[in-house]
């Protein structure tokens, strides 16, 4: 595989993962040596000068970020997204946070089975959740605004799973009866 193709693959991995990746992870994924990956990343750095995204190569890891002078654009995107309806994935994420309480991003990703970065950002912009940082870890939790929106005062007032399941069964039965008429 030529160097250009290796660079493209590293760039794609960083894009898909949307997180900081260690050189070890990249070396394993690319089936290359640690030094080969470091050299490929060093060769990639000039590509990103003056562009909308930048490659940040640390001692042990690398990540793609938006260029620092363009971070203000994040708010433009977030403001636009805040006006859209919540997706099924966003509702799922909200339910997880509501029922489980304060969770780290890793815990949320594990439960959902996918990366939740953009959904968490969108929910924060809308004011439904907030984030607390403890060291390098971020923990997400429901805001008082979300509770007010749901018409409850605390997590304890959420219906239990059994109650929700009974309502779903009733809804399914009534829907089947209406379709049969």
C-alpha positions in Angstrom: 0.0 0.0 0.0 1.4 3.4 -1.0 1.9 6.2 1.5 -0.9 8.3 0.1 -3.4 5.4 0.6 -2.1 4.9 4.2 -2.6 8.6 4.9 -6.2 8.5 3.5 -7.0 5.5 5.8 -5.6 7.2 8.9 -7.6 10.3 8.1 -10.8 8.2 7.6 -10.2 6.3 10.9 -9.8 9.6 12.8 -12.9 11.0 11.1 -15.0 7.9 11.8 -13.9 7.5 15.4 -14.3 11.2 16.1 -12.0 11.0 19.1 -8.4 11.1 20.0 -6.7 7.9 18.8 -3.4 6.6 20.1 -0.6 5.8 17.6 -0.8 2.2 19.0 -4.5 2.0 18.0 -3.7 3.3 14.5 -0.8 1.0 14.1 -2.9 -2.0 15.0 -5.8 -1.0 12.7 -3.4 -0.3 9.9 -1.2 -3.3 10.5 1.9 -1.0 10.6 4.6 -0.4 13.1 4.3 2.4 15.6 7.1 4.4 14.0 5.5 4.0 10.5 2.3 5.5 11.8 4.1 8.3 13.5 6.0 9.1 10.3 2.8 9.0 8.2 1.1 11.4 10.6 4.1 13.8 10.5 3.9 13.8 6.7 0.1 14.6 6.9 0.5 17.7 9.2 1.3 20.2 6.3 -1.9 19.2 4.5 -4.0 20.8 7.2 -2.3 24.2 7.4 -4.8 27.0 6.6 -7.7 24.6 6.2 -11.1 24.3 8.0 -9.9 21.3 10.0 -6.5 20.6 11.6 -4.7 17.5 12.6 -3.3 17.7 16.1 -0.5 15.2 16.8 0.5 14.8 20.4 3.2 12.6 21.9 1.0 9.5 22.1 -2.1 10.3 20.1 -3.6 12.2 17.2 -7.0 13.8 16.5 -8.8 15.9 13.9 -10.4 19.2 15.1 -12.1 22.2 13.6 -9.6 25.0 13.1 -9.5 27.2 16.2 -10.4 30.3 14.3 -13.6 28.7 13.0 -15.0 27.3 16.3 -17.6 30.0 16.3 -19.3 28.1 13.4 -20.2 25.3 15.9 -22.8 27.7 17.4 -24.3 28.3 13.9 -24.8 24.6 13.4 -26.0 24.0 17.0 -28.6 26.9 16.7 -29.9 25.4 13.4 -30.1 21.9 15.0 -31.9 23.2 18.1 -34.9 24.1 15.9 -35.3 20.6 14.5 -37.4 17.8 16.0 -35.6 15.3 18.2 -34.5 12.2 16.4 -35.2 8.7 17.7 -31.6 8.4 18.7 -31.8 11.7 20.7 -35.0 10.5 22.4 -33.2 7.2 23.3 -30.3 9.0 24.7 -32.5 11.3 26.8 -34.4 8.3 28.2 -31.1 6.6 29.1 -30.0 9.7 31.0 -33.3 10.3 32.6 -33.7 6.7 33.9 -30.0 6.0 34.7 -29.0 9.4 36.1 -25.6 11.0 35.7 -23.6 9.0 33.2 -20.3 9.4 31.4 -20.2 9.6 27.6 -18.5 6.2 27.5 -21.3 4.7 29.5 -23.9 6.2 27.2 -22.0 5.0 24.2 -21.8 1.5 25.7 -25.5 1.3 26.4 -26.4 2.7 22.9 -23.7 0.8 21.1 -22.7 3.8 19.0 -20.8 7.1 19.4 -23.2 9.7 21.0 -21.0 12.9 20.7 -23.2 14.8 18.3 -26.5 13.8 20.0 -25.1 14.8 23.4 -24.0 18.2 22.0 -27.4 18.7 20.4 -29.2 17.9 23.7 -27.0 20.3 25.6 -27.7 23.1 23.1 -31.4 22.6 23.6 -31.0 22.7 27.4 -32.2 19.2 28.0 -29.0 17.9 29.5 -25.9 19.4 31.0 -22.3 18.3 31.5 -20.1 18.1 34.5 -16.4 17.5 34.1 -14.4 15.4 36.6 -10.8 15.3 35.5 -10.7 14.1 31.9 -14.2 12.5 32.1 -17.5 14.3 31.3 -20.7 13.2 33.0 -24.1 14.1 31.5 -27.4 14.6 33.5 -30.9 15.9 32.9 -31.5 19.6 33.5 -34.3 21.1 35.6 -35.6 22.5 32.2 -36.1 19.0 30.9 -38.0 18.0 34.1 -40.2 21.0 33.7 -40.8 20.3 30.0 -41.9 16.7 31.0 -44.1 18.1 33.8 -42.3 16.4 36.6 -40.1 17.7 39.4 -37.6 14.9 39.8 -36.4 11.7 38.4 -38.4 9.8 41.0 -41.6 11.0 39.3 -40.8 9.2 36.0 -43.1 6.3 35.3 -41.7 2.9 36.0 -40.9 0.5 33.2 -43.8 -1.6 34.1 -46.2 1.3 33.9 -44.8 2.3 30.5 -45.0 -1.2 29.2 -48.6 -1.5 30.3 -49.5 1.7 28.4 -47.6 0.4 25.3 -49.6 -2.8 25.4 -52.9 -0.8 25.7 -51.8 1.4 22.9 -51.0 -1.5 20.6 -54.3 -3.2 21.4 -56.3 0.0 20.6 -54.3 0.5 17.4 -55.0 -3.1 16.3 -58.7 -2.6 17.1 -58.9 0.7 15.2 -57.2 -0.9 12.1 -59.6 -3.8 12.2 -62.7 -1.6 12.1 
